[in-house]
Amino acid sequence: MLDSVNLKRLFARLGIQNNGRHVMNLQKILLSVALIALYPICSSAQQADYLSAKESDPRVLQWMVGSPPPPDKLIMQPQSNYFSFPRLRWTVCHIRELLPTKQVSRGLGSASSFEYALLPQIDALEFTPLGSNQTMTWRESLDANYTDGMIILHKGKVVYEKYAGCLDELQQHAAMSITKSITGLLAQILVAQGTLDDTKLVSDIIPELAESAFGSATVRQVMDMTTSLNYSEDYSDPNADIWIYSAAASPLPKPQSYDGPDGYFEYLQTVTGASEHGNAFAYKTINTDALGWIVSRVTGKNLADLLSQRIWQQIGAEQDAYMTVDGKGTPFAGGGLSAGLRDLARVGQLMLNGGELNGVRVFPESVVDSIKRGGNKSDFAKAGYRTLEGGSYRSMWWVFHNENGAFAARGVHGQTIYVDPTADMVIVRFSSFPKAGNAAIDPTSLPAYQAVADYLVSKPLVF
């Protein structure tokens, strides 16, 4: 928690005088960037006991209902902690009402359509969670994981679709760090097309980063997060770098005495190195912001416009997406995307099909082949992900290296695009799990996904 003592320490690091007005302004900044960093700030979201999925449903709690809503039902920024549980269960569908965003246009074409062949029997499938000796049904797992939206594609058809919590067919939902995988995908497309050389040093493309730790890293090391950076995202530490980063990224006006970096790109120029790059995987959001800058520099387009042009308008998306931005209008490459459930299913099917969707070649098949091969397993193992043992990380996608060849885009609080080539299956989940880290959800969700895959493989379906 940021008590008065820790706030004073933070003010000293930011060069901010400790008076009442600046305390208030900095508190506003910190609260407003809770979503930008895409983790909860307050310890209330990390307590051991939570309301259940049904009890915490925003429709049950009546958040923001009324004209106007009662004061105790308001979710606002910066005064209220809009990303603490259970408020976050409303916030994940309403980010545009709290923060400035940039549109990811679907264009003017018609949306592509899905065929439906629903399999209600999926709800009754049973599996055993990791570390447990009791079985659970697929339907029970949805509530256990605070699922807001779930869609399963098999052979390109929708076999399962559910909405809950704040989400319905018309809503977009925060994709969190799925955004990283989308940014990585765009970079990998540019590599395949010869627009981006992933063997180049970052400083060769972004001279402004020459004096930072990124300057001596290769583009590939940034894409695979094998950079070595002095950067901590430990939210329990008031002296962690995340607070400086968050203050820089805030879209709200800075206090008059603030003299720190302004915006994502300025902050990246201040990052120092820890050791030699390329020796270990370390998951740090600022890598993706650096990659977003690289991608924007070589294409001359900001990330939201590039995503619209290269992906969203090509897949027949049915809704615009949007991305949060910093005070200079730079889209948040590391976690700012909100999108519709079915549109992320289209992205998943695009990956399953090797870059083709509805007869349209969106990008070369080599893009997905590169991602599926994965990164260096020994580098990845050093990060100590117990639920992802044997996995790797490539172009900001998580590669499981399991028998099914599955790979995924993942985001905090339970966001997932899970692609299983063996089962010809794509699963997309939106969630608002109380804890940020997916380590709390994986023991239930990963065997649940495998149970559906096993069912689809063992029961060949003829559509």
Steps between C-alpha positions, in 0.01 A plus 500: 500500500615859434482647852632846587855378565522311172344790311777726631759256367327493164479881488876519558566265208272702274638836610162612631469728801299347781216742549128438516421601143770279354404210723148522365616529139740210523240282665272576207772397257568176679135408518443583136783281381389189683334389179783619277735268684223239493545378855303600810673756722323441828552199721124453519526317166756262648316381808441132558120509497286631218138523408408216266447557129124516552524727806744737329311518170480874421133458411436362848703774668331764281814698424428820303125432486265797532466853369726589668629192685500524881834619640587155634446347156720742306818376333710799400856618467717623648326517838381138515715194455323382188729203445463336839280195546202484467483831310736364236222262389316808367811692393629239255204574271501876547860618468412758237284677760798537732806560279575663164523248217576474129274313260609184319264528206341194341462703180189524283477145370252237606576285801594141433248250632535192717315176455360353821494134602455532876598208720319541833660180627824695552353636824499150650860411409703411808868552579725501803664834587877499548590411856152374580342156535144622440345535158331812371266555206567748224195701605623517860837624378341805340381633834818388677697719259256797508443460128336795321505350154591165346501386139631178348558446129545152355575458131419869466148470641371632832431200722471691827424862596411650836480852645486603867590781737538832321526348154249442222523477122509879465779568751875514466708358785852582616741256338782593738831344392344326204593841359865397528441199275319717245796741501737205464293364214522831315876502549532141376296589191738787427798265545350250255433773248851644525392832648661426838838330557484323836879459510556875512578686818214706635722808486533456122124551468428727798808722551321662794548171691875475432596605854239280668523128572290433191762654272736201524225237466395348171145532378461123545609522864231761557241288315583193712553696825855377551623853569672572831343810651511672837126517539266374772123456474466412869189691604563437868824702479441879501850545357440266206553631149135436414401814689733723297384330181135540597538867587666559163227311314205669668275684253401746774676836536823475698555703819665833427824397673522160326827467310503129420450336159180580315343210312601144417777592258672747732494247781661231284799729447572493875517119539842367598644152450551226755740268316553352154193457282389163365565273797157466663132567445361776723141610453503880508233718342743769390641260239168518318489878519847504344379261229198722439738790439712288264195386303367855477836640390555252215141531370436868567170410670393498861415158638121541500491607135741224399289239681193630320667486159688169532255293708164648596394604150631173354314254724152645459484617861146577611595771753760773523754434772676772695826559685583715800757772440746707701489879528660535156255267329736202477304172511590266786667210317544299818136468604264767374275308258126446554310292244195284439506130587424378148760731347773347713365161392561615142860584595537155657362329189735710287791362702365143482470533121856625459410855403194435283135569584191465284712436194706816550875477555561761771869425560753230402471156660861534614381751762307237694762233432759720670278563802402132539864391502534694822799655666788365705359259762797527734478881497129473578552248782705755694183704556353219712145472364387181674176460303684554170793263544651399168360808331661794326428851375527619141396833346301566818295179470508223761588161349415190706694239300239242600388204287233713336740778399292759686601864529325801650465870558445566871405795719459566871171421674444207261501629141591232244519415131586129507582333168513119476595377149451130580140552612439761227382717787511863611389610847462864596423593858434839657510500877517723807666268750577679830874430484705637214744216440392207285689260728186503717279402205720262301443197728133512402504648151783306334360152574153630408627604156668163458177320595313680221782427255498132594124486454514661158780267388331185631155587363561595138224739402360520151344838430 
